[in-house]
Amino acid sequence: MTLRAVILGTLLALFIATTAYFNDWVINQTHLIGNHLPIGVFGVVMLLMMLLNPLLRLWRQGAGLRSSELAVIAALGLVVCAWPGSNFFRTYVAAMAMPGHEYRSEGAWRAAEVLSYLPGGSPRIARGHVRDWPALARAVEAGQDGQTRPGALLWEYLDGDDRDLIGTLAAQPFIEGEDRRALLEVLNDRLIEPADPDASPPPLFTRISQEHLPPAARRALAQRQAALERIEVLEQRRQGKDEQRQRMRSTVADELERLTRRSRELGEQAAALATEPQTDQVLAQLAALRERQRQKQQRISGIEAELFPVERAHSRLGWQVGYHQQRADLLTRRANRAVLVDLLDGLVMAAPRGRGVLLNDGQVDDFATETLVRGWDGDRALRFSDLPWWVWRDTIITWGGIALLLTIAVLLLAVIVHPQWSQRELLPYPLVRFVEEATTTQPGRILPDIMRNRTFWIAFGIVMGIHGINAIHAWFPQFIQIPLMLDFTPARRLFPEAGQVPHGNLLFTPTIYVSVVGFAYFLNKEVSLSVGLSLLLWAVFGGILLAQGVPVGNEFFGTTMSQMIRFGAYFGMALTILYMGRSYYANVVASVFGFKRGIMTPAYATWAARGMIVALAGAGVLLNRFAGLDPLLAGLFILCFVVMSLGMARLMAETGVFFVQPFFMPVGVLMAFFGASALGPEAIIALALASAVMLNDPRESAMPFFVNALHLSDKLGKTPPRKILSPMLAILVVGFFIALAMTLYWQYNEGVAPNDGWAPHVARYPMRILTSQTSQLEARGELAESNELSGLARLTAAAPITTSLGWAAFGMAMVLLFAAARMRLAWWPLHPVLFLLVGSYPAAMMSFSFLLGWLVKSVTMRLAGVKGYRLVMPFMVGMIAAELLAALAMLGVGALYYGVTGSTPQTYRILPG
């Protein structure tokens, strides 16, 4: 590992973290990461290999980058891919901001008071927080004689209509439906919501002596006082800035008037000179006048620029004052809620514990939320210092802390499994093999071996030509196009059920992805065949079930068939992994607790395991303290996260399938095991939000990047994990904050996800799930009871969804069966990857290309054997290299067009996005 390789790898990581969002959603080109064969890493490596290296070697012998250095550069670039794309930041901002923004227009959300179930959310009482409705009405009604506490205190806040309603409800043995809503409106609108300290009557907490305030109210009031003190400080600063602004405005106005007048006079003189005979003297005077006029105009622009920072600082202070005032009002309502809960002595539950699960706790901030949604409309772009970091602080601490700890944990897990997978099981790591084929260079040669092969350049030229023509067509539709999508839609009439299966319609309109065909050539034939047949087998299987009346769903956050089959398959893969390396993993665990470490267990694996335990425990603490998940559910969420990460990493190392979306969400899995009644609304919304933030689009899951990076650096870069782990950790942490800053910068200036419908779509799911589930729980009379369950009590109240668990068991059994068949039967033709991809979008999009790759490899091996396979290999590498570089070229064209025009360029995507 050389210093220049580390520097170049770090620069590559910074380039990806800085430009990924801009490329993906501002200029809207092929995703810079997009999958586990990211163009931002391997396209740049191809560029270094094909362009920079030959120039360096021509300049000086030995100056070029060695293959080992290219491997280290790629490894460090892969690490940062965990953040800026679909894996985290694509939907993080939308998931934090959009629920609060859309809450005002979603009647069903407001009726269910969904924000009241969020940790740190609305202090209003929701229906699931009332334990006994008739007793609640009677407790308030009992205060009408002015003697009974707490009713007497609460009764003072009610007007005549409210008192009549309470009296009517208190006389009823049951309170249902609209009567519940009306009772809650009285409590929320009269007792909790008034936030004006000068209101009559004053806020509820002012009627209780300080020593009798409940702890939650005291905490809220202490935070409220801090917010009010902060407002005073900010107002003083703002007043100072306003005075400075007025002075500068007056000075600027006078100076601008003088300069404008002088510039006009110079212009008139220049115009007069222009009418005289054009002698050398006149021309010189004219040039001098125009130069002075230009200087005056520059001075005018400079004066206006001097005023801008003061104006923006004044605005920023105003935004902060508005936020802290809104915060103080919210804390007033929280104190009222805490006092009300205490007065009613167990009839109403306390507000959920936690903070930072939504931006500004779900409140709409005029600047932080509204500007994000619509984009900045000022004359000059917002700068990094203008962004509302004060509003984002809590959500960054909560979800950023959880994400960092979980991602560090899976990086350390990749370090643990690396010796077992690469040295004992000898997994093929097809992506690393591709890099090896592409970069190997004989000593003294200017070009890599592959680039001295004619078939490489033939394939490279053909593919670049195809994409060049199709890119021109994207910009100028009248130009010719080379279609890469086939159309078999008439066949849908023969197989109508297949088209009704989720993604089954893609069976009739397959697309050829050239790099996928080339990459499939590197894979074992049973892997390419299994992926190639996945869509066809899924369509047949799903079509048979539909014909029999069995539902075949694919609900993103749900418990439907394909999600549960994939969950079971990934769990089965995890069991297979543990079984295959049982001796090694057992020794790693034993060494963690001080037992003797085996000779085949490296010391770094032991320390990585200890670090992983600490990181997972830290993530669990944050999920419990800030997101409101009890330890049992926090642990199960983390288990789902690790199982998905481990399964995807194994897929990448063993099969090389680089585009995968498992899409089983922990909230759906746990609802299948426990049932909604054993989880309750507060746990459901916390799990749904955690799922949306942490697993929103696992096509770029972090651990597959890490296992490939470790193998690249170890095998090709001659740098073992113990040496490269420190720079990887540093890049991982720094890359998070750079990607965060760049994502917020572009989203505040352009609007959240301007060209991305997926991010807002994901952001709505948690609220929709909660609205649906609270309605069902209330209809069954289980809402309040379910909301009080926690810990092991959930196990006794569990009501599993047996159909969903049956599909999970089926997926697990099939993976275990196929894995055993591959180990025992040499002729077995299929790989368990079939079930890890079942019903997923990537399998549907890319299955045809994998099938073509399998066909090319099978025919080549049958006709020409291993020699023929080696002869065709450069052609496949050329196809992949061409697509990677074509995608990078479109990034450059799009960025140039955007820089010149300020408009979004035409979209031309080479891989599915």
ABEGO torsion letter per residue (X at the ends): XBAAAAAAAAAAAAAAAAAAAAAAAAAGBBBABGBABBAAAAAAAAAAAAAAAAAAAAABBGABBBAAAAAAAAAAAAAAAAAABAAAAAAAAAAAAAAAAAAAABAAAAAAGAAAABBGBBABBBAAABABAAAAAAAAAAAAAGABOAAAAAAAABBAAAAAAAAAAAABABBBEAAAAAAAAAAAAAAAABABAABOBBBAAAABBAAABBAAAAAAAAAAAAAAAAAAAAAAAAAAAAAAAAAAAAAAAAAAAAAAAAAAAAAAAAAAAAABBBBAAAAAAAAAAAAAAAAAAAAAAAAAAAAAAAAAAAAAAAAAAAAAAAAAAAAAAAAAAAAAAAAAGGABBBBBBEBGABBGGGBBBAAAAAAAAAEBABABBBBAAABBAAAAAAAAAAAAAAAAAAAAAAAAAAAAAAAAAAAAAGBAGAAAAAAAAAABBBBGBABBAAAABAAAAAAAAAAAAAAAAAAAAAABAABBBBBABBBAAAAAAABAAAAABBGAAAAABBBBBAAAAAAAAABBAAAAAAAAAAAAAAAAAAAAAAAAGBBBBABAABABAAAAAAAAAAAAAAAAAAAAAAAAAAAAAAAAAGBBBBAABBAAAAAAAAAAAAAAAAAAAAAAAAAGBBAAAAAAAAAAAAAAAAAAAAAAAAAGBABBBAGBBAAAAAAAAAEAAAAEAAAAAAAAAAAAAAAABAAABAAAAAAAAAAAAAAAAGBBAAAAAAAAAAAAAAAAAAAAAAAAAAAAAAEBGAABAAAAAAAAAAAAAAAAAAAAAAAAGAAAAAAABBEAAAAAABBBBAAAAAAAAAAAAAAAAAAAAAAABAABABBAAAAAABGBAAAAAAAAAAAAAAAAAAAAAAAAEAAAAAAAAAAAAAAAAAAAAAAAAAAAAAAAAAAAAGBBBBBBBABBX
